[in-house]
Amino acid sequence: MSTVAPTAVILGAYGGMGSAVAERLASNGYNLVLLGRNTQRLSALKSQLLANYSVQIADYAVDACDANAMAAVASKVTAESQ
């Protein structure tokens, strides 16, 4: 029987609290979906986490105030998880 690791979605992932939550969840084996506005900071966090933990991580640059953009990311994440 194989188990699937849980996945967490973190908005504002590269900021102080978001980064700390991402680190804690990755250390506990969670796969992550990192969301934030700054592509470079998301990429840096993703690289750091992948260097330290054996988890899967997707990152998307998105403005949480843009409902259409958030809906598009949600659709993409849902499609990729199937």
N, C-alpha and C positions, 0 to 999 in steps of 0.2 A: 504494500500500500504506500503510495507516495503522497506527500503532503505539499501543499502549495503555500508559499510564504505569504503572509498578509501584505497588503499594499496600503500605504498612507499617502494622501495628497496634502502637500504643505504649501500654503500661499504665503508669499513674503519669505521664501525659504532662505535667502542669503542674508537676511538681517539677523540681528542678535538672537532673539527668541526663536525665530524660524530655523536658523542655523543650528542652534542647540537642540531643538526638537528633532531635526533631521539627523544629527549625530547620534542622539539617543536611540531613535528608532532603528537606524542602520545597525547600530551596535547590538540591537536585539533581533536582527535578522529580517526586518521589514524591507520590502522593496519600496521605492519612493517615486513619487511624481512631484517634482519641484516646480513651483510656479513663482514668477516674479517679473518685474519689468526690465531688468538689466541682464541681457544675454551673457555678457562677460562674467558677471558675478555668479550667475547660475552655473555657468560652465566651470568656473573655478571651484565652486562648492562640490559639484558633481565629481570632478577629478579627484578632489581631496577625499571624498567619501569612498569612491571606487578604489583608491589606493589603500584604504584601510579596512574595507569590509567587502565581503562576497555577497553583494546584493545587486539587484537590477535597479537602474535609475533612469528615468526619463525627465527631461527638463524642457519647459516651454516658457518663452517670454510672452507675457500677457499682462495687460492692464486690467486689474480687477474691477475698475469702474466702467469698463466697456462690456456691457452685457452680451453683445454679439460675439465679441472675441472670447469671452468666457464660455459661451455656448459652443463655439467652434472647438475650443480646446477640450471641453467635456466630451464632445462627440468623437474627437480624435482619440482620446484616452480610452473611451469605451470600445471603439473599433479595434484598437491595438491590443486590448486585453482579451479579445475573443479568439 
